[in-house]
Amino acid sequence: MMVLMDAGHLSLRTDAPGHTRLPARYLMSIMGSIGLGIIYGFKVNLSIAIVAMVNHTAVGLMNNKTLQHINVSLKHEDGPFPWDENTEGLILGSYFWGYIVSLMPGGMIAEYVSARWVLNFSVLLNVLASLLMPMAADFHYRAFICMRVIQGIGGGISFPAVHVMVAKWAPPNERSLLASIAYAGTALGNVVFIFASGIIATYLGWKSVFYVEGVASLIWCIAWAILIQDSPEEQKILISHEEREYIISSIGKTKESHMKLSEVPWFQIFKSAPFLAILVTHFCSNFGWYMILTQLPTFMTQILHYQLKDSAWLSALPFFCMWVFTLALSKLLSNMHDKNWISVTVSRKIGTLFSSAIPMFCLLAVTYVGNNRTLAVALMTVGITCIGGMYCGFLANHIDLAPNFAGTLVAITNTFATIPGIIVPLIVGNLTKGSQTIESWRVIFFMTAFLYIIEMLIYSMFGTGEEQPWNKVKSQNTKPADVYAQSPERSEYTVPLNENRHHQNHES
């Protein structure tokens, strides 16, 4: 199947190479999507499992509470570990210790060695750590933290690997579609693992969460290693000669020289106001994103008094809605841009506004709904759904500023934006220690709202979709087509709305 671009719209040709079966490049993208789904699933499954692991009654007694103040809905779910809120926050946040240190090295190894094996190693690290987690938890919570750090290391190297794979496999006019398929796995992984973790923990026990999901994910590692290679040239099975030639003729040979670190305009990047606006926006947005990602199940259990199995259902629903909303908003903004109704800058700011303003109001409102749990859940669902606007907002803006260095820009901002993943659980743990009340959570949500306001102000003033002059520092000896092919990171979160324009410029 060949996908062509006509005035910004996709059209299908049934007479294209490989139309009689699923093309290998689509198989790569689907497998990559499943891989990212596994990574993100392991990222959030502990938020569900830890509710069944903690002995809430013992923690309540240690905090000098009477049994009447213990959440009665959790008594039958008490686990073996008397971890207080601070310890829980430390455990949940430890994932990002590994994540933050592996971002830059992961991108370099994927680019210069093998993206295929980096992604496989990423999932394999998560699988092995998951299988060892029950033993580590029984031994000591510090050993359990070590397993989470290992999973974080695997998570940090996953996105750069998928970037490189998409760059080597996707013809320019299909990059949007293949990248979208791959990155959609992040949202669906949240849905599947959150839901599955709640059911498994409820009926099979908390240890089974790590065993079942670990073994199931190991199947992907084996399939990926057998079915997918680093590039079409190296792929020996499940690819036709016509498809291989089609990809190579579209993007050129993938074994070209790579951009050197010395060619990255570091000074110009860090003095660029549009880039710094993205950095601040990414940090503020991730504070709210990680707060919801890691603390939502606890909030729903402790404050809304939902049992674990109900919490899993309700925790998974918003991520499914976010996946649908992201695709719909991206398509809408793309159509508006194609019709010249809005510029790239306006498109990015609309996406960013959706991802910040609506979640901010929803978070504030949820602390004033009292015992109306249905309204609270509805507000949280709407808020999380709209966070998906970030994928076609400021996150895609890295590509607009400098398509030649989009991967470097994302690695820098994502490193800073990972800090909230470390500090948010600690802040929540300290503010709610011995006081799991709506008042404590209200302070947390107001703090998040303040950062959302900063995000909107900074990005509204300094954000732009215009390409920056320092993007053109690439050696004059490099062919335009090579520059395009060497930008694997152009679509980490979403595909640029002006991709077709960039492609046309390179061709000229």
N, C-alpha and C positions, 0 to 999 in steps of 0.2 A: 504494500500500500504506500503510495506516495502522497504527501500532503503539500500543497502549493499555496502560496500567499498571493491573493489578488485583492489589492486595495485594502490590505489589512485584515482580510477575512480568509479563513481556512476553507479550502475545497479539496475534495478527495478524488483521486484518479484510480479507478479500479483496474486500469491497464498497466499500472506501474509495476516495477520489479517487486517480486515477493508477495503479490496480492493474493496468492492462493493459501497462504498461511500467515500466522502471526510473525511479522518481521523481527529479526534478532534485536534490532535497536529498541523495539517496543517491549520485548521480553526483558532486556536490560533495565529499562525504565521501570517496569512493573516490579521486577525483583529488587531494584534499588528502593522503590517505594516501600516494599515490605520490610527491607532492612532498616530504613529510617523509622518505620512504624515500631519495630522492635526496640530500637534505641530509645525512642521517646516513651515507649511503654514501660521500659525498665526505669526510666527517669521518674515516672509518676506512680508506679505500682506500690511503692513503699508508703506513699501517703494514705493508701487504703489499708495495706497490711498492718501498719503500725498501730492502727486503732484496735486491732485484735491482738496485738503483741503486748500492749501495755496493760499492767494491772492497775486499773483506774481506782479501784477501792483502796489498794495499798498507797497509791500516790495521795489520795484524799486524806487518809489517816496521817501520812507523813506531813501533810500541810495543815494538820490539826483541824480537819473538818470532821463533822459528824456524818454518820452514814446517811442522814436525811438529806445532806447536801450533795451526795454523790448522784450522778445521773443514773437513775434506776434502769434506764433502757440499755445501759452498757454492762450491768452486773453479770449477765450470762456470757458476755464477750470478754471478760477479764482474761488477760494473758499472763505470762509468767514474769514479766519484767517491770519492776517498779521505777520506770523512767519518768522523771518529772518533766515539766514543760521545757526547761532549759536543755536537758539531755535530748529530748525529742528534736528540738530546734537544731542542736549540734549535729545530730544524725542526719536529719533531712538536708541540712546545708552542706554537709561534707561532700556530697556529690559534685558540687561546683568547685571544690578545691582541685580535684583532678581535671575537671572540664576546662578550667581557666588556664592551666599550665600546658594543656595539650593542643590548644587551638592553632597557634603558629607552627609548632613542629609538625603537627598532623598535616597541615596544608602543604608544607615543603616536601614531606615524605611522599604524599600522594602525587605531587607534581613531578618529582624527580626520580621516584623509585617505581611504585605500582599502586594506583588508586584502587584497583580491584582487591588486592590483598590488604590494603589499609582498611577498607570497609569491612572485609571479612574479619580481620583482626579486631575491629571495633565491636562487632556483634559478639564475637567469640569471648572477648574480655567480659562483656556484660553477662554472657551465659555462664561462664565459669564462676564469676563472683556471685551470681544468683544461686548457683548450686551449693556454694560454700557458706552462704549467708546464715542458714539455720544453725550450723555448727559454730560459726563465729559469734552469733548472738548468744548462744548458750555459754560460750567461753567467757566473753566480756564484751561490753558495748564498744570498747575501743577497737576490738577485732572486727566488729560489725561495721564500724566507721571505715576501717581500711577497705572493706569490700565495696563500700559505697564510693570511696575515692577511686578505686579501680574502675568501677562502672562509669564514673565521671570522665576518666581518661579516655575510655572507649567512646563516650558520647562526644567529646571534643574533637576527635579526629574524623567523625563520620561525615559531617557536611562537606568539608573540603574534598573528601574522596568522591562523593556523589557529584560535586562540581566538575571535577576532572573527567569523570566517566561520561557525563552529559556532553562535555565539550568534545570528547573524542568520538562520540557515537552519533551525535545529533546534527544532521544537516541544518544550515542556518534557518531555512524556512520551516523546519520542524522543531526547532529548539524550544519554542514556547510550549508546544504540546508535550514533548518528552519531559521537559523540566517540570511542568505542572503535574504530570502523572507521578514523577518521582517525589516531589515535595509534599504532595497530598498525603503521603503516608504519615507525616508527623501528626496531623490532626486525627486521622483514623487510628493511629497507634494509641493515642490517649484514650479514645473511645473504647477500643477493644480491651486494653489492659486494665483500665479502671473498672469496667464492668466485670470482666473475668476475675479480677483480683477480689472484688467484693463477694462474688458468688463462691469462689474457691475458699476464701477465708471463712466464710459463714458455714459452709457445709463440710469442708475437708480439713480446716485448720490453717493457721497462718503459715506453717512450714510448707504446706503444699503449694502456696502461692509461688514461692521461689523454685520449688522442684518442677512443678508442672510447666510453668512458663519458661523455665530454663531449658528443659528437655525439648519442648516444642520449638523453641527458637534455634536449637542446635540443628534441626532439620534444614533450616534456611541456610546456615553456614555451609553445609555439605552441598546443597543444591547450587548455591552461588559459585562455589569453587569449581564445580563440574561444568556448569552451563555457561558461565560468563567469563570473557577474557577482557584484558585492558583496552583493546581497540578492535575495530573490524578486521584489521590486517592479521591480528593474532587469533581471531575467532575461527575455530575449525569446524564446529558443529552448529546446526540450527541456523545457518546463514547461507543464502544462495550467493553464487558468484555475482549475479546481477545486483543484489543488494550491497554487497561489499564494494563493488565498483561505483555504485551510485553514491554511497557515503564518501568514499575517497575522492571522487570527482567533485563533490559538493564542498568539502571542507579541507581537502588536501591531505597529504600524508600527516599522520599524527606524531611521527617520530622526528619532529623538528627541534631546533635549538630552543631552549627555554629562556624566558626573561630572567636576567640576573638581578640579585638583590641590589647591586650597585646602580641599576637603572631606575629603581623606584625613587621618585622625588619626595623623600621623607620630609625635607624642610618645607617645601611648598604645601604638602598635605597638612601638616600640623599648624600652618598659619592661615589655612583656608577657612573662612567664616562659614560657608555652606557645609563643609565637612564637619567642623566643630559643632554646628547645629545638629547634624545627624547624630554625632556622638552623645551630646547631651540628651537628645530626644530618645535615643536607644536606651540609655541608662534609666531615664525616668519611666519609660514605658515598661522596661523589664522589671522594675520594682513592683509595679502593679501586676504584671504578668506572672512573675514567680511567686508573689504573695498568694495569688489565686491558685496557681498550679500546685503549690505544696501545702497550702493551708486550708483550701476549700473543704476537703473531707472532714477535717477537725472542726471547722466552724459549723458545718451542717450537723455534725454529731453532738457537739457540746452545747451549741446555742439553739439550733433548730430541733434537737432531740430526735433525729432520725436514726433508726437502727442501721447497722453496717450495710446490710444488703440494699436498703433503700438509698443510703448515701451513695453507694456505688452507681446505682441507676441514675440518680440525679446529678452525680459528679460527671458522668460520661455524656449525658445529653447535651450540655452546652458545647462540648468540643465537636460533636457531630454538627450542631447548628453552625458553629464557627467555620467548619470546613465548607458547608454549603454557602454560607454568607461570603466567604473569601472568594470562591469561584464566581459567584453572582456579581459582587461588587467589582471584581477585576474585569469581568466581561462588560459590565455597564460603563465603567470609566474608559475602557478600551474603545468601545463604540463611540462614546462622546468625543474622544480624542480623534478618532478616524474621521469624524464628521466636522472636525475643526471647531467644535463647540467649546472646548477647553484646551489649555496648554498642558504640557507635561508637569510643569510646576503646580498648576491648579489641581491636576489629577492627584499628585502626591500629597498635597495638603488636604484634600478631601479625604483620602484614605487615612491619613494620620489623625484628622479630626474625628473620624468615626471611632478610631481605636483608642482615643483618649477621653473625649468629652462624654460620650455615652456611658462608658464604664465608670467614669468618675461620678456621675449623677446616680448611677445604679448602686454603687458602693455606699454612697452617703444615704440613699433612700432606704437601703435594706436594714440599716440600724434603727430605723424609726417605724417599722411596720409592726412592732410588738409581737404578738403570738400568731400573726397571720403568716403561717409557714408557706402557704401556696403563693402568696404575693412575694415573699422573700425569695423563694426559688425562681419565680418568674423573673424577678429583677436580676438575680445573679446570672440566669441564663441569657438574658438580653445583653448584659454587660460583657460576658465572656464571648458571646457571639460576635459582637462588634469589635472586639480586640483583633479579630481577623483582618480588619482594615489595614493593619500595619504591614502586611505582606505586599500590598500594592501601594503603600504609602512610603514612609521614610526608609523602610528596608530596601525597597527597590531603587531608592534614590542613589544608593552607592553606584549603581550602574550608570545612571544619568551623568553623574559628575565626572567619572573617569572609567569608561569601559575597559581600558587597558590595565587598570589597577583595582578593579572592583573587588577582587579577592583579598587584596591587601587591606583595602578600606574596611571590608566586612570583618576581617580578622581583628583589626584594631578596635573597632567599635564594639564588637561582640566580646572582646576581652574585658573592656571596661563595663559592658552591660551584664557581664556574668557576676560582677561583685554583688548586686542585689540578691542573686541566688544564694550567696553565702550569708549575707547579713539579715535578710528578711526572716528566716526561721528563728534566728537568735533574737531579733527584736520582738517577734510575736511571742516567743517563749518567755522573755523577760516581762513583757506587759501583761501576759495572761497567767503568770505563775501564781498559783493559789487563788486566782480570781478569773475563772472562766465565765465572764459576764458580758452582756451586750455593751456595757460601758467601756470595758477594756478593748473590745473589738472596734468600738466606735473611734477610739483614739488611733488605732491602726489604720482604719479606713480614711480618716481625715488626713493623716500623714500621707497616705497614698494619693489622695485628691490634690494635696498641695503640690506634689511632684508632677501630677498630670497637668496642672495649671502652668507650671514652669515649662513643661514640654510643649504645650500649645503656643505659648508666647514666643519661645525661642525659635521654634520651627516656622511659625508664621512670619517672623521678622527676617530670618536669615536663610530659610530653606529655598532651594531653587532646583529646577530641573535642567538647567543649562550645563552643557559640558564645560569643564574647567580648562584653562590654558595649559596647566601642568600635565594634562593627560597626553600631550603631544611630545613628550620627551623621548619616546621610543626611537631607537636608532633608525636613521634614514635608510639603512641597508635592508631593513625588514620589510617584506612585502605586506601590503595591506591585508591580504587574505590570511597571511600568517598571524598578524596581530589579532585578527578576528578569531582565528582558531585557537590562539594562545590565551583566550580570556575565559577559562572554564568556570570562573566564579560569577559570571555575569548574571546568573539566575538562581542565587541561593534560595531566596524566599519567594520570588515570583518572577515572571518574565517581563522585561521592560516593555512598556506600551509602544515605544518608538523603535522596537527591534528591527522592523522592516526598513525604517529610515536609515539606521546604522548600516544595515547590510547593503543598501543601495549605495551609500557613501563609500563603503569599502570597494564595491565593484567598480565604481567610477575612478 
